[in-house]
Amino acid sequence: MTRRDPGERERALHVLAVARYSGISLSEAAARVGVSPRVVLRYAGAGFEQRGGQWRARPRDSISRRITLLTPEGPRAVATRDSRHASLIALHNNAVRRYIETGDTSLLEAFERYRANVQRGPPLEFATDPRVIDRLAEGGELAYDVYLRF
């Protein structure tokens, strides 16, 4: 039995994202990231399909992902099985980071009408109120790597 590197799954999902957003094949994306295509297919194979003899990223997938979502009550680690919802949560995280760094609320406003679908439980509300985000930041609740600037 071989030992699996815990970071392989994350790198495989990164290859899927690169292939999806760049429109390149699995082999090209895997080479860019430095991961074997075999490893990618093991962890993220559901995100690819064969077309014309090449593995290409599907427009969306149902691979389970754990991601941090900032709700009005604070950050929550959630799981989602829909790549579209994972992308929406990531975009919200970027909007929060931008607000924290610049004070610009324009990107947060777009999330007022959305909810994040998660695997267990009802859809969750995104934190969009700058006062709530400021309170969470001041209380040290945003001190995790999604929002930190290096």
GROMACS elastic network, one bead per residue, 0.5 to 0.9 nm:
[ bonds ]
;  ai    aj funct       b0    kb
    4     7     6  0.85452   500
    4     8     6  0.74673   500
    5     8     6  0.54143   500
    5     9     6  0.80703   500
    6     9     6  0.65734   500
    6    10     6  0.78830   500
    7    10     6  0.53059   500
    7    11     6  0.62296   500
    7    12     6  0.85970   500
    8    11     6  0.50705   500
    8    12     6  0.59985   500
    8    13     6  0.85875   500
    8    35     6  0.81158   500
    8    39     6  0.72111   500
    8    40     6  0.80554   500
    8    43     6  0.78672   500
    9    13     6  0.62209   500
    9    14     6  0.85555   500
    9    39     6  0.81426   500
    9    40     6  0.76483   500
    9    42     6  0.85527   500
    9    43     6  0.55602   500
    9    44     6  0.75981   500
   10    13     6  0.51161   500
   10    14     6  0.61678   500
   10    15     6  0.87128   500
   10    43     6  0.86714   500
   11    15     6  0.62383   500
   11    16     6  0.86781   500
   11    33     6  0.74856   500
   11    34     6  0.86364   500
   11    35     6  0.70884   500
   11    40     6  0.78121   500
   12    15     6  0.50549   500
   12    16     6  0.63727   500
   12    17     6  0.87714   500
   12    30     6  0.80261   500
   12    33     6  0.88112   500
   12    35     6  0.72322   500
   12    36     6  0.87443   500
   12    37     6  0.84661   500
   12    39     6  0.67870   500
   12    41     6  0.77795   500
   12    42     6  0.83996   500
   12    43     6  0.62072   500
   12    44     6  0.60575   500
   13    17     6  0.62893   500
   13    18     6  0.86859   500
   13    40     6  0.74527   500
   13    43     6  0.75781   500
   13    44     6  0.61203   500
   13    47     6  0.88319   500
   14    17     6  0.50434   500
   14    18     6  0.62021   500
   14    19     6  0.85798   500
   14    29     6  0.89489   500
   14    30     6  0.89739   500
   14    33     6  0.76748   500
   15    18     6  0.50549   500
   15    19     6  0.60608   500
   15    20     6  0.84333   500
   15    26     6  0.74506   500
   15    29     6  0.55353   500
   15    30     6  0.56193   500
   15    31     6  0.88483   500
   15    32     6  0.81295   500
   15    33     6  0.63318   500
   15    34     6  0.89000   500
   15    35     6  0.78193   500
   15    37     6  0.89330   500
   15    40     6  0.71352   500
   15    44     6  0.87492   500
   16    19     6  0.51273   500
   16    20     6  0.59629   500
   16    21     6  0.85531   500
   16    26     6  0.75411   500
   16    29     6  0.75880   500
   16    30     6  0.84863   500
   16    40     6  0.78129   500
   16    44     6  0.70515   500
   16    45     6  0.88929   500
   16    47     6  0.68197   500
   16    48     6  0.77885   500
   16    57     6  0.64774   500
   16    58     6  0.89393   500
   17    20     6  0.50513   500
   17    21     6  0.60200   500
   17    22     6  0.82044   500
   17    29     6  0.87884   500
   17    57     6  0.83120   500
   18    21     6  0.54236   500
   18    22     6  0.57029   500
   18    23     6  0.78869   500
   18    24     6  0.77837   500
   18    26     6  0.89669   500
   18    29     6  0.59586   500
   18    30     6  0.86009   500
   18    32     6  0.85717   500
   18    33     6  0.83853   500
   19    22     6  0.53503   500
   19    23     6  0.54537   500
   19    25     6  0.60348   500
   19    26     6  0.62180   500
   19    28     6  0.78416   500
   19    29     6  0.53334   500
   19    30     6  0.83390   500
   19    56     6  0.72194   500
   19    57     6  0.59006   500
   20    23     6  0.54142   500
   20    24     6  0.72066   500
   20    25     6  0.86924   500
   20    56     6  0.78670   500
   20    57     6  0.51771   500
   20    58     6  0.70869   500
   20    59     6  0.68368   500
   20    60     6  0.86359   500
   21    24     6  0.81378   500
   21    57     6  0.89094   500
   22    25     6  0.89075   500
   22    29     6  0.84592   500
   23    56     6  0.78777   500
   23    57     6  0.76849   500
   24    27     6  0.82877   500
   24    28     6  0.62574   500
   24    29     6  0.64193   500
   24    56     6  0.70644   500
   24    57     6  0.80755   500
   25    28     6  0.53101   500
   25    29     6  0.62043   500
   25    30     6  0.84976   500
   25    54     6  0.65041   500
   25    55     6  0.57689   500
   25    56     6  0.50311   500
   25    57     6  0.72709   500
   26    29     6  0.51753   500
   26    30     6  0.58800   500
   26    31     6  0.84398   500
   26    37     6  0.65834   500
   26    40     6  0.82314   500
   26    41     6  0.89275   500
   26    48     6  0.78694   500
   26    54     6  0.75321   500
   26    55     6  0.53723   500
   26    56     6  0.59188   500
   26    57     6  0.72257   500
   27    30     6  0.51246   500
   27    31     6  0.61121   500
   27    32     6  0.86790   500
   27    36     6  0.81058   500
   27    37     6  0.59443   500
   27    54     6  0.83272   500
   27    55     6  0.76267   500
   28    31     6  0.51849   500
   28    32     6  0.63285   500
   28    33     6  0.88399   500
   29    32     6  0.50822   500
   29    33     6  0.63259   500
   29    34     6  0.84275   500
   29    35     6  0.86108   500
   29    37     6  0.86749   500
   30    33     6  0.52124   500
   30    34     6  0.57489   500
   30    35     6  0.50113   500
   30    36     6  0.60562   500
   30    37     6  0.57505   500
   30    40     6  0.75074   500
   31    35     6  0.63235   500
   31    36     6  0.74189   500
   31    37     6  0.81980   500
   32    35     6  0.80205   500
   35    38     6  0.84026   500
   35    39     6  0.68916   500
   35    40     6  0.71698   500
   36    39     6  0.52694   500
   36    40     6  0.65129   500
   36    41     6  0.88532   500
   37    41     6  0.61838   500
   37    42     6  0.85927   500
   38    41     6  0.51908   500
   38    42     6  0.62404   500
   38    43     6  0.89244   500
   39    42     6  0.50442   500
   39    43     6  0.64787   500
   39    44     6  0.83214   500
   40    43     6  0.54378   500
   40    44     6  0.54680   500
   40    45     6  0.65016   500
   41    44     6  0.52336   500
   41    46     6  0.77145   500
   41    47     6  0.85132   500
   41    48     6  0.78541   500
   42    45     6  0.58751   500
   43    46     6  0.82225   500
   43    63     6  0.88217   500
   44    47     6  0.56003   500
   44    48     6  0.74417   500
   44    63     6  0.70416   500
   45    48     6  0.54468   500
   45    49     6  0.79461   500
   45    63     6  0.89817   500
   46    49     6  0.76457   500
   46    58     6  0.83712   500
   46    61     6  0.65543   500
   46    62     6  0.73583   500
   46    63     6  0.68574   500
   47    56     6  0.84625   500
   47    57     6  0.57578   500
   47    58     6  0.54601   500
   47    59     6  0.80773   500
   47    60     6  0.68599   500
   47    61     6  0.51329   500
   47    62     6  0.76398   500
   47    63     6  0.73267   500
   48    55     6  0.60451   500
   48    56     6  0.53716   500
   48    58     6  0.52595   500
   48    59     6  0.89019   500
   48    61     6  0.84204   500
   49    54     6  0.81421   500
   49    55     6  0.54451   500
   49    56     6  0.54852   500
   49    57     6  0.63654   500
   49    58     6  0.63500   500
   50    53     6  0.60729   500
   50    54     6  0.53497   500
   50    56     6  0.60443   500
   50    57     6  0.86878   500
   51    54     6  0.53614   500
   51    55     6  0.62141   500
   51    56     6  0.65311   500
   52    55     6  0.82699   500
   57    60     6  0.80707   500
   58    61     6  0.67670   500
   60    82     6  0.74571   500
   60    83     6  0.57125   500
   60    84     6  0.66977   500
   61    64     6  0.89739   500
   61    81     6  0.78066   500
   61    82     6  0.61102   500
   61    83     6  0.54955   500
   61    84     6  0.80865   500
   62    65     6  0.89556   500
   62    80     6  0.83460   500
   62    83     6  0.62972   500
   63    80     6  0.80789   500
   63    81     6  0.53125   500
   63    82     6  0.67000   500
   63    83     6  0.70992   500
   64    79     6  0.65300   500
   64    80     6  0.55635   500
   64    82     6  0.71578   500
   64    83     6  0.82818   500
   64   119     6  0.85856   500
   65    78     6  0.82140   500
   65    79     6  0.54048   500
   65    80     6  0.54911   500
   65    81     6  0.63644   500
   65    82     6  0.82288   500
   65    83     6  0.81625   500
   65    86     6  0.72587   500
   66    77     6  0.66791   500
   66    78     6  0.55601   500
   66    80     6  0.66246   500
   66    86     6  0.85110   500
   67    76     6  0.82926   500
   67    77     6  0.57053   500
   67    78     6  0.55629   500
   67    79     6  0.62727   500
   67    80     6  0.78662   500
   67    86     6  0.72673   500
   67    89     6  0.77512   500
   67    90     6  0.81016   500
   68    75     6  0.63489   500
   68    76     6  0.55057   500
   68    78     6  0.60886   500
   68    79     6  0.86023   500
   68    89     6  0.78082   500
   68    90     6  0.84605   500
   68    93     6  0.82416   500
   68   146     6  0.79057   500
   69    74     6  0.82830   500
   69    75     6  0.55319   500
   69    76     6  0.52470   500
   69    77     6  0.63016   500
   69    78     6  0.67780   500
   69    89     6  0.62192   500
   69    90     6  0.82265   500
   69    92     6  0.81198   500
   69    93     6  0.73050   500
   69   116     6  0.83960   500
   69   124     6  0.86547   500
   69   126     6  0.73874   500
   69   127     6  0.86903   500
   70    73     6  0.78221   500
   70    74     6  0.55748   500
   70    76     6  0.62425   500
   70    77     6  0.88128   500
   70    89     6  0.85103   500
   70    92     6  0.81627   500
   70    93     6  0.73527   500
   70    96     6  0.84882   500
   70   125     6  0.84604   500
   70   126     6  0.61044   500
   70   127     6  0.57305   500
   70   133     6  0.87204   500
   70   142     6  0.86172   500
   71    74     6  0.51091   500
   71    75     6  0.58942   500
   71    76     6  0.70719   500
   71   124     6  0.70748   500
   71   125     6  0.57653   500
   71   128     6  0.83430   500
   72    75     6  0.82140   500
   72   125     6  0.71920   500
   72   126     6  0.66668   500
   72   128     6  0.76258   500
   72   129     6  0.79231   500
   72   132     6  0.63962   500
   72   133     6  0.76599   500
   72   136     6  0.86233   500
   73    76     6  0.86208   500
   73   127     6  0.80246   500
   73   132     6  0.84143   500
   73   136     6  0.83670   500
   74   127     6  0.80420   500
   74   132     6  0.88395   500
   74   133     6  0.84681   500
   74   136     6  0.65638   500
   74   141     6  0.67237   500
   74   142     6  0.80136   500
   75   136     6  0.88086   500
   75   141     6  0.71036   500
   75   142     6  0.72010   500
   78   118     6  0.63816   500
   78   119     6  0.76075   500
   78   120     6  0.83084   500
   79    86     6  0.86181   500
   79   117     6  0.89833   500
   79   118     6  0.56919   500
   79   119     6  0.55770   500
   79   120     6  0.77120   500
   80    83     6  0.76805   500
   80    85     6  0.68990   500
   80    86     6  0.64773   500
   80   116     6  0.87548   500
   80   117     6  0.68580   500
   80   119     6  0.51300   500
   80   120     6  0.85270   500
   81    84     6  0.89183   500
   81    85     6  0.79753   500
   81    86     6  0.79838   500
   81   117     6  0.88329   500
   81   118     6  0.74743   500
   81   119     6  0.66020   500
   82    85     6  0.54374   500
   82    86     6  0.64100   500
   82    87     6  0.87476   500
   82   117     6  0.83713   500
   82   118     6  0.86145   500
   83    87     6  0.60720   500
   83    88     6  0.85437   500
   84    87     6  0.51142   500
   84    88     6  0.62139   500
   84    89     6  0.87429   500
   85    89     6  0.61879   500
   85    90     6  0.85437   500
   85   116     6  0.62891   500
   85   117     6  0.65131   500
   85   118     6  0.80876   500
   86    89     6  0.51820   500
   86    90     6  0.62199   500
   86    91     6  0.86770   500
   86   116     6  0.84669   500
   86   117     6  0.89929   500
   87    91     6  0.61258   500
   87    92     6  0.85974   500
   88    91     6  0.50824   500
   88    92     6  0.62599   500
   88    93     6  0.86836   500
   88   111     6  0.89542   500
   88   116     6  0.76318   500
   89    92     6  0.50380   500
   89    93     6  0.62181   500
   89    94     6  0.86911   500
   89   116     6  0.70216   500
   89   126     6  0.84011   500
   90    94     6  0.62890   500
   90    95     6  0.86736   500
   91    94     6  0.50365   500
   91    95     6  0.62447   500
   91    96     6  0.87163   500
   91   107     6  0.89699   500
   92    96     6  0.61930   500
   92    97     6  0.85559   500
   92   107     6  0.80336   500
   92   108     6  0.70424   500
   92   111     6  0.71029   500
   92   126     6  0.75994   500
   92   127     6  0.86599   500
   92   128     6  0.88768   500
   93    96     6  0.51159   500
   93    97     6  0.61862   500
   93    98     6  0.86201   500
   93   146     6  0.68843   500
   93   147     6  0.73094   500
   94    97     6  0.50064   500
   94    98     6  0.61270   500
   94    99     6  0.85999   500
   94   107     6  0.86464   500
   94   146     6  0.82488   500
   94   147     6  0.79797   500
   95    98     6  0.50618   500
   95    99     6  0.61915   500
   95   100     6  0.86603   500
   95   104     6  0.86836   500
   95   105     6  0.78820   500
   95   106     6  0.83532   500
   95   107     6  0.52701   500
   95   108     6  0.55761   500
   96    99     6  0.50444   500
   96   100     6  0.61638   500
   96   101     6  0.85803   500
   96   105     6  0.83951   500
   96   107     6  0.81221   500
   96   108     6  0.68084   500
   96   127     6  0.84836   500
   96   128     6  0.81215   500
   96   133     6  0.78850   500
   96   147     6  0.73717   500
   97   100     6  0.51135   500
   97   101     6  0.61140   500
   97   102     6  0.84607   500
   97   146     6  0.77462   500
   97   147     6  0.51987   500
   97   148     6  0.76914   500
   97   149     6  0.83230   500
   98   101     6  0.51359   500
   98   102     6  0.57936   500
   98   103     6  0.71726   500
   98   104     6  0.66161   500
   98   105     6  0.81065   500
   98   107     6  0.80488   500
   98   147     6  0.88588   500
   99   102     6  0.53109   500
   99   105     6  0.56864   500
   99   106     6  0.84374   500
   99   107     6  0.80333   500
   99   108     6  0.77307   500
   99   130     6  0.80120   500
   99   133     6  0.88720   500
  100   103     6  0.58364   500
  100   104     6  0.80284   500
  100   133     6  0.82782   500
  100   134     6  0.80227   500
  100   137     6  0.83816   500
  100   147     6  0.79672   500
  101   104     6  0.81917   500
  101   149     6  0.82310   500
  102   105     6  0.87214   500
  103   130     6  0.86467   500
  104   107     6  0.73954   500
  104   108     6  0.83588   500
  105   108     6  0.52733   500
  105   109     6  0.64912   500
  105   128     6  0.83578   500
  105   129     6  0.87670   500
  105   130     6  0.72982   500
  106   109     6  0.55185   500
  106   110     6  0.74632   500
  107   110     6  0.59028   500
  107   111     6  0.77297   500
  108   111     6  0.56309   500
  108   112     6  0.73317   500
  108   126     6  0.89830   500
  108   127     6  0.82160   500
  108   128     6  0.53695   500
  108   129     6  0.80042   500
  108   130     6  0.85236   500
  109   112     6  0.56323   500
  109   113     6  0.84661   500
  109   128     6  0.65009   500
  109   129     6  0.84772   500
  110   113     6  0.69263   500
  110   114     6  0.79668   500
  110   128     6  0.86494   500
  111   114     6  0.52509   500
  111   115     6  0.79045   500
  111   125     6  0.87622   500
  111   126     6  0.65309   500
  111   127     6  0.81611   500
  111   128     6  0.66601   500
  112   115     6  0.82598   500
  112   125     6  0.81469   500
  112   126     6  0.70488   500
  112   127     6  0.80728   500
  112   128     6  0.61993   500
  112   129     6  0.87095   500
  113   125     6  0.88377   500
  113   126     6  0.89203   500
  114   124     6  0.88059   500
  114   125     6  0.71054   500
  114   126     6  0.72476   500
  115   123     6  0.55569   500
  115   124     6  0.52875   500
  115   126     6  0.64241   500
  116   122     6  0.87481   500
  116   123     6  0.51818   500
  116   124     6  0.50726   500
  116   125     6  0.65004   500
  116   126     6  0.72506   500
  117   120     6  0.86735   500
  117   121     6  0.83830   500
  117   122     6  0.70585   500
  117   124     6  0.66259   500
  118   121     6  0.66405   500
  118   122     6  0.71725   500
  118   123     6  0.61917   500
  118   124     6  0.75314   500
  119   122     6  0.85704   500
  120   123     6  0.88694   500
  121   124     6  0.83514   500
  125   128     6  0.88016   500
  127   130     6  0.82362   500
  127   132     6  0.71932   500
  127   133     6  0.68885   500
  128   131     6  0.87667   500
  128   132     6  0.76714   500
  128   133     6  0.73725   500
  129   132     6  0.53372   500
  129   133     6  0.64058   500
  129   134     6  0.86625   500
  130   133     6  0.50188   500
  130   134     6  0.59384   500
  130   135     6  0.84689   500
  131   134     6  0.50744   500
  131   135     6  0.61237   500
  131   136     6  0.86430   500
  132   135     6  0.50499   500
  132   136     6  0.61839   500
  132   137     6  0.85348   500
  133   136     6  0.50895   500
  133   137     6  0.60263   500
  133   138     6  0.84901   500
  133   142     6  0.85649   500
  134   137     6  0.50228   500
  134   138     6  0.59971   500
  134   139     6  0.84673   500
  135   138     6  0.51373   500
  135   139     6  0.61073   500
  135   140     6  0.87128   500
  135   141     6  0.87395   500
  136   139     6  0.50833   500
  136   140     6  0.63799   500
  136   141     6  0.52243   500
  136   142     6  0.63439   500
  137   140     6  0.51787   500
  137   141     6  0.57402   500
  137   142     6  0.51776   500
  137   143     6  0.74440   500
  138   141     6  0.75797   500
  138   142     6  0.83395   500
  139   142     6  0.79722   500
  140   143     6  0.54909   500
  140   144     6  0.89803   500
  141   144     6  0.78055   500
  142   145     6  0.83717   500
  142   146     6  0.81549   500
  142   147     6  0.64821   500
  142   148     6  0.80186   500
  143   146     6  0.83398   500
  143   147     6  0.70354   500
  143   148     6  0.67498   500
  144   147     6  0.62264   500
  144   148     6  0.64292   500
  145   148     6  0.50183   500
  145   149     6  0.79262   500
  145   150     6  0.89757   500
  146   149     6  0.85595   500
